[in-house]
């Protein structure tokens, strides 16, 4: 290689992106996708039932979510492989098959619940039957994910995250008791009841979900494939400073958006629904209840936010299921590949999406579906997080990039807290 080529290579490897927007990608999309319609329902319920007294949970989930998502992303960038492929290479197949099966079931149920919420929100704004909107949103998302090139689709998802600002805007049209907000954060009234504990568990389970681990790790692999000058850090350690710095920035910002939006949804529900003693069970219920209290503009923002976040979350749910299944079965897996080169990968995306559509047409109970999705996700998160942490700290897998220091400690703390949350799911309500 000539000196000029070598110098050019070093510039590509070592020079950070000047534009901060270019440093945002997988982490931003992952964080935003976490605030899906089912998450909006959970946060709305928390605010409606307990007012400002659950805002503290967001201060807890933020660093925990940052740690586990950063570790997942780091594993994808360092090894050049997704979580499922790494699990297959280093642990017994039975463990992986069980985890992936649970993920597929939970994601399909979550897709159905999100589609039902999006359809209900569209009906509130436009009228008409929910099933037509469900079929439209599900089919549109599937076609975009299958036929739009990865680079263009990833850019679309990145800009779609701006829809989450609707929930921030709502707060500025509501009367807020900021003193009560401050007390709810620093000195909340904590109830030692089963109902309160289950709501805390639901917030944790909604915020820290297994499908997000698989998605962000796989998107780091997609980023490597989309840039010819890039490679896995085990093969190109000179790129580590730039890429690990980008992952840190991307993840901190992405999870800040995720948790910030969750904070504002709880805040909006507390300032309106809780004050007027209105309980809700779905995100569409929350939107409807806001209209007579906060006015049509807040209602419209909340409703459009449900649809927009659903369009962002659906491809992440279906895509993470496909990455997990393909990594398990050694199938070609990349959104950059054409359908004929990754038939099984795209088939899983289609099955998950169509399965969600079919479930909504079977008139399933979306509330019960959300509950079981949270239970399955919460139970699945713990063993998957344990395995991720074990792999991330092994030098034989991660080389010189094995996770150490604060990231390791917070990652294990997140795993322990999620284990307690999984146990808390079985706490009797009361």
Secondary structure as the mmCIF struct_conf table of DSSP 4:
data_model
#
loop_
_struct_conf.conf_type_id
_struct_conf.id
_struct_conf.beg_label_comp_id
_struct_conf.beg_label_asym_id
_struct_conf.beg_label_seq_id
_struct_conf.end_label_comp_id
_struct_conf.end_label_asym_id
_struct_conf.end_label_seq_id
HELX_RH_AL_P HELX_RH_AL_P1 UNK A 3 UNK A 14
HELX_LH_PP_P HELX_LH_PP_P1 UNK A 15 UNK A 17
BEND BEND1 UNK A 18 UNK A 19
HELX_RH_3T_P HELX_RH_3T_P1 UNK A 20 UNK A 23
BEND BEND2 UNK A 25 UNK A 25
HELX_RH_AL_P HELX_RH_AL_P2 UNK A 26 UNK A 33
TURN_TY1_P TURN_TY1_P1 UNK A 34 UNK A 34
BEND BEND3 UNK A 35 UNK A 35
HELX_RH_AL_P HELX_RH_AL_P3 UNK A 37 UNK A 50
HELX_RH_3T_P HELX_RH_3T_P2 UNK A 51 UNK A 54
TURN_TY1_P TURN_TY1_P2 UNK A 55 UNK A 55
HELX_RH_AL_P HELX_RH_AL_P4 UNK A 56 UNK A 79
BEND BEND4 UNK A 80 UNK A 81
HELX_RH_AL_P HELX_RH_AL_P5 UNK A 83 UNK A 90
BEND BEND5 UNK A 91 UNK A 91
HELX_RH_AL_P HELX_RH_AL_P6 UNK A 93 UNK A 126
BEND BEND6 UNK A 128 UNK A 128
HELX_RH_AL_P HELX_RH_AL_P7 UNK A 130 UNK A 147
BEND BEND7 UNK A 148 UNK A 148
HELX_RH_AL_P HELX_RH_AL_P8 UNK A 150 UNK A 160
HELX_RH_3T_P HELX_RH_3T_P3 UNK A 161 UNK A 164
HELX_RH_AL_P HELX_RH_AL_P9 UNK A 165 UNK A 171
TURN_TY1_P TURN_TY1_P3 UNK A 172 UNK A 173
BEND BEND8 UNK A 174 UNK A 174
HELX_RH_AL_P HELX_RH_AL_P10 UNK A 178 UNK A 186
BEND BEND9 UNK A 187 UNK A 187
BEND BEND10 UNK A 193 UNK A 193
HELX_RH_AL_P HELX_RH_AL_P11 UNK A 194 UNK A 207
BEND BEND11 UNK A 208 UNK A 208
HELX_RH_AL_P HELX_RH_AL_P12 UNK A 210 UNK A 226
TURN_TY1_P TURN_TY1_P4 UNK A 228 UNK A 229
TURN_TY1_P TURN_TY1_P5 UNK A 233 UNK A 235
HELX_RH_3T_P HELX_RH_3T_P4 UNK A 237 UNK A 239
HELX_RH_AL_P HELX_RH_AL_P13 UNK A 240 UNK A 269
HELX_RH_PI_P HELX_RH_PI_P1 UNK A 270 UNK A 274
TURN_TY1_P TURN_TY1_P6 UNK A 275 UNK A 277
BEND BEND12 UNK A 281 UNK A 282
HELX_RH_AL_P HELX_RH_AL_P14 UNK A 283 UNK A 294
HELX_RH_AL_P HELX_RH_AL_P15 UNK A 296 UNK A 329
TURN_TY1_P TURN_TY1_P7 UNK A 330 UNK A 330
TURN_TY1_P TURN_TY1_P8 UNK A 335 UNK A 336
BEND BEND13 UNK A 337 UNK A 337
HELX_RH_3T_P HELX_RH_3T_P5 UNK A 339 UNK A 341
BEND BEND14 UNK A 342 UNK A 342
HELX_RH_AL_P HELX_RH_AL_P16 UNK A 343 UNK A 361
TURN_TY1_P TURN_TY1_P9 UNK A 362 UNK A 363
HELX_RH_AL_P HELX_RH_AL_P17 UNK A 366 UNK A 392
TURN_TY1_P TURN_TY1_P10 UNK A 393 UNK A 393
HELX_RH_AL_P HELX_RH_AL_P18 UNK A 395 UNK A 398
HELX_RH_3T_P HELX_RH_3T_P6 UNK A 399 UNK A 401
HELX_RH_AL_P HELX_RH_AL_P19 UNK A 405 UNK A 424
TURN_TY1_P TURN_TY1_P11 UNK A 425 UNK A 426
BEND BEND15 UNK A 427 UNK A 427
HELX_LH_PP_P HELX_LH_PP_P2 UNK A 428 UNK A 429
#
